[in-house]
Amino acid sequence: MLEAGMLEATYASAVSARRMRSIQGAAVLIIAIGLACWAAEVRPLTLISKIGNFTSYIDRMFQLESGARVWTDPAEWFWGLWKWLGLLRDTLLMAYVGTLAGAFIGFLFCFAASSNLMKSKWVCQGFKRLLEFNRTVPELVFALLFVYAFGLGPVPGVIAIAIHTIGAMGKLFAEVVENIDMKPVEGIAASGGTWVQQIRFAVLPQVQTNFISYTLLRFEVNVRAAAVIGFVGAGGIGDELLTSIRRFYYSDVSAIIVMLILTVMVIDYCTEKLRHRLLGGEVHA
C-alpha cells in the first residue's frame, strides 16, 4: 500500500508539473500574440465594423452594369474573353519560361550547395547563401526592378520568376541530394570516376523523379506569381486585372479571377496526373 501511495503521489506530481508547463506555454503564446497584434496595429473592432465593405465588394463583383447577376448573361460577363485569353497565354508563357530557366539553373547550382557532394565548405556555403538571396526577395520586388531596367512587358516578369525559382528549386533539389544513398557515389569515386561522373551515374538516378515532381509543382506556383507581377507592368493578365480593379469594372474582375482559377485547376490536375505517373513508373521499375 505504501508503494502504491508513493507511485500515485509521483504520478500526480508529474501530471501537475506537465499541466503547469502547458499553462505557462499557453500564457507565453497568448502574450506573444497580444504583442504581435499590438505591434501590427490589429484592431478587431475596425475589422468588424468594416467587414461589410468587403462583402459588398464581393457581391458587386457578381453583378453586371445592369444590376443583373453575371451568370444570367455569360456573353456580357465574358465580353473580353478573347482578349483575356491572349493575356492569359502570355502569363502562362511567362510562368513556363521562368520555371524552365530557373529550374535548370537551380539544378546546376544544387550539387554545389549539397554538403555531401561539395567538399569545399566555402563553396557550399556560398551557393547556399546565393540561393537564399534569390528566394528571399519576392518576385514582385524583382519585377519592379526589371521593369525599371527593361521597360514594360513580359521580359521583366520572366526574369523575376526565373531568379526566384532558382532559389526555391535549388534549395529543394539540394535537400533531395543531401538525403541520397552515398554508397553508389563512393563506388564510382573509388573506381576513379570524376565528380561529374559521380553525379551523372550515382546521384541523378536517385533524384531525377523528385526533381521533375518539384518542377511541376513550382510551375503551378509560378502561374499565380506571373499573374500577380503583372500588377507592376510585367505583362500578362495581371495588368488587365489591376486596371479593372482600379476602374471599378466589377464584373470584369470576377471574370478574370474565374479564368485564373479554372486555369490553375486544369494545370493542377494535369501536373498531378503526370507526377503520379512518374512516381508510379519509378515504383514499378
C-alpha positions in Angstrom: 0.0 0.0 0.0 2.8 2.3 0.9 4.5 1.8 -2.5 1.2 2.3 -4.3 0.6 5.5 -2.5 4.2 6.7 -3.4 3.6 5.8 -7.1 0.3 7.6 -7.1 1.8 10.7 -5.5 4.7 10.7 -8.0 2.2 10.3 -10.9 0.1 13.1 -9.6 3.2 15.3 -9.2 4.3 14.6 -12.8 0.8 15.3 -14.2 0.7 18.6 -12.2 4.1 19.6 -13.5 3.1 18.9 -17.0 -0.2 20.8 -16.6 1.7 23.8 -15.2 4.1 23.7 -18.2 1.2 23.7 -20.5 -0.4 26.6 -18.8 2.8 28.6 -18.8 3.3 27.8 -22.5 -0.2 28.9 -23.3 0.3 32.1 -21.3 3.5 32.9 -23.2 1.7 32.2 -26.5 -1.2 34.5 -25.6 1.2 37.3 -24.6 3.2 36.8 -27.8 0.0 37.0 -29.9 -1.1 40.1 -28.0 2.3 41.8 -28.5 2.2 40.9 -32.2 -1.3 42.3 -32.6 -0.2 45.5 -30.8 2.9 45.9 -33.0 0.9 45.3 -36.2 -1.9 47.6 -35.0 -4.6 45.0 -35.3 -8.0 46.5 -34.5 -10.7 43.8 -34.2 -13.4 46.5 -33.8 -12.4 48.1 -37.0 -12.4 44.7 -38.8 -15.9 44.0 -37.5 -17.2 47.5 -38.5 -15.7 47.5 -42.0 -16.3 43.8 -42.9 -19.4 44.9 -44.7 -17.3 46.8 -47.3 -15.6 43.6 -48.2 -18.7 41.5 -48.5 -20.4 44.2 -50.6 -17.5 44.4 -52.9 -17.6 40.6 -53.4 -21.4 40.9 -54.1 -20.8 43.7 -56.6 -18.3 41.6 -58.5 -21.0 39.2 -59.5 -23.3 41.9 -60.9 -23.4 43.3 -64.4 -23.7 47.0 -65.1 -27.4 46.5 -65.5 -27.6 45.1 -61.9 -28.4 41.5 -63.1 -26.3 38.6 -61.8 -23.4 37.7 -64.1 -24.5 34.2 -64.7 -27.7 35.4 -66.3 -25.8 36.8 -69.2 -22.4 34.9 -69.7 -21.8 36.7 -73.0 -21.9 40.1 -71.3 -19.8 38.8 -68.4 -17.0 37.4 -70.6 -17.3 40.1 -73.2 -13.4 40.4 -73.4 -12.8 36.6 -73.5 -10.5 36.5 -76.5 -8.5 39.5 -75.3 -8.2 38.0 -71.8 -7.2 34.6 -73.3 -4.4 36.2 -75.1 -3.2 37.9 -71.9 -3.6 34.6 -70.0 -1.5 32.9 -72.7 1.3 35.5 -72.0 1.0 34.8 -68.3 1.3 31.0 -68.9 4.3 31.5 -71.2 6.0 33.8 -68.6 5.5 31.1 -65.9 6.7 28.3 -68.3 9.8 30.0 -69.4 10.7 31.4 -66.0 10.1 27.9 -64.4 12.2 26.2 -67.1 15.1 28.6 -66.8 15.0 28.8 -63.0 14.7 25.0 -62.6 17.6 24.4 -64.9 20.0 26.9 -63.2 18.8 25.7 -59.8 19.6 22.1 -61.0 23.1 23.2 -61.8 23.6 25.0 -58.5 22.1 22.4 -56.2 25.0 20.0 -56.4 27.5 22.7 -55.4 25.1 23.6 -52.5 24.9 20.0 -51.3 27.3 19.3 -48.3 27.6 15.6 -49.1 28.9 16.2 -52.6 30.8 19.5 -52.3 33.9 19.0 -50.2 34.8 22.7 -50.0 32.8 24.2 -47.2 33.2 27.8 -48.5 31.9 26.9 -52.0 28.9 25.0 -50.5 28.0 27.8 -48.1 28.5 30.4 -50.8 26.0 28.7 -53.1 23.6 28.2 -50.2 23.6 31.9 -49.4 23.1 32.7 -53.1 20.1 30.5 -53.2 18.8 32.1 -50.0 19.0 35.6 -51.6 17.2 34.5 -54.7 14.2 33.0 -52.9 14.1 35.6 -50.1 13.5 38.6 -52.3 9.8 38.4 -53.6 9.2 38.1 -57.3 7.3 41.4 -57.1 10.4 43.3 -56.0 12.5 41.7 -58.7 9.8 42.5 -61.3 9.7 46.2 -60.2 13.5 46.4 -60.6 13.5 44.8 -64.0 10.5 46.9 -65.2 12.5 49.9 -64.4 15.6 48.5 -66.2 13.9 46.9 -69.3 10.6 48.6 -69.5 7.1 47.3 -69.5 6.4 43.8 -70.9 6.8 40.1 -70.2 10.6 40.1 -70.1 10.9 41.6 -66.6 8.3 39.1 -65.4 10.2 36.1 -66.9 13.5 37.2 -65.3 11.9 37.8 -61.9 10.2 34.4 -61.9 13.4 32.7 -63.0 15.5 34.3 -60.3 13.1 33.4 -57.6 12.7 29.9 -59.0 16.5 29.4 -58.9 16.5 30.0 -55.2 13.4 27.9 -54.4 14.2 24.9 -56.7 18.0 25.0 -55.9 17.1 24.7 -52.2 14.6 21.8 -52.7 17.0 20.0 -55.1 19.9 20.3 -52.7 17.9 18.8 -49.8 16.9 15.9 -52.0 20.6 15.3 -53.0 21.7 15.6 -49.3 19.4 12.6 -48.5 20.6 10.2 -51.1 22.4 6.9 -50.5 26.1 7.7 -50.8 27.3 4.2 -51.5 26.9 4.4 -55.3 28.8 7.7 -55.2 31.6 6.2 -53.2 31.7 3.2 -55.5 32.2 5.4 -58.6 34.7 7.6 -56.8 36.7 4.5 -55.7 36.8 3.3 -59.3 38.3 6.6 -60.5 35.2 8.4 -61.6 35.2 12.2 -61.8 32.9 14.4 -59.8 30.6 14.9 -62.8 30.5 11.2 -63.4 29.5 10.6 -59.8 26.6 13.0 -60.3 25.6 11.5 -63.7 25.7 7.9 -62.8 25.2 7.7 -59.0 23.2 10.8 -58.0 20.8 11.6 -60.9 19.2 8.1 -61.0 18.2 8.6 -57.3 16.8 12.1 -57.6 15.5 12.7 -61.1 11.9 11.8 -60.4 11.7 14.1 -57.4 13.3 16.9 -59.4 10.7 16.6 -62.1 7.9 16.4 -59.5 9.1 19.6 -57.7 9.5 21.4 -61.0 5.9 20.7 -61.9 4.7 21.9 -58.5 6.7 25.0 -58.9 5.1 25.7 -62.3 1.7 25.9 -60.6 3.1 28.4 -58.1 4.7 30.4 -60.9 1.4 30.7 -62.8 0.0 32.5 -59.8 3.1 34.6 -59.4 3.1 35.6 -63.0 -0.5 36.9 -62.6 0.5 39.0 -59.6 3.6 40.5 -61.0 1.5 41.8 -63.9 0.3 44.4 -61.4 3.7 46.3 -61.7 3.6 46.2 -65.5 5.4 42.9 -66.1 2.9 41.8 -68.7 0.2 39.2 -68.7 -3.3 39.0 -67.3 -2.3 40.7 -64.1 -2.0 44.1 -65.7 -5.6 43.8 -67.1 -6.8 42.6 -63.7 -5.3 45.6 -61.9 -6.8 48.0 -64.5 -10.2 46.5 -63.9 -9.9 46.9 -60.1 -8.7 50.5 -60.4 -11.6 51.4 -62.7 -14.2 49.6 -60.7 -15.1 47.2 -63.5 -16.5 44.7 -61.0 -17.8 42.1 -63.4 -14.5 42.1 -65.3 -12.6 41.5 -62.1 -14.7 38.4 -61.3 -14.5 37.1 -64.9 -10.7 37.3 -64.9 -10.4 35.7 -61.5 -12.7 32.9 -62.6 -10.4 32.3 -65.6 -7.4 32.3 -63.4 -9.0 29.8 -61.0 -10.0 27.5 -63.8 -6.6 27.7 -65.4 -4.8 26.8 -62.2 -7.3 23.9 -61.6 -6.5 22.5 -65.0 -2.8 22.8 -64.5 -3.0 21.3 -61.1 -5.0 18.3 -62.4 -2.6 17.7 -65.3 0.6 18.0 -63.3 -0.9 15.8 -60.6 -1.6 13.1 -63.1 1.9 13.4 -64.6 3.5 13.3 -61.1 1.6 10.2 -60.1 2.5 8.6 -63.4 6.2 9.4 -62.9 6.2 8.2 -59.3 4.2 5.1 -60.2 6.7 4.3 -63.0 9.5 4.6 -60.5 7.9 2.2 -58.1 7.2 -0.4 -60.8 10.8 -0.1 -62.1 
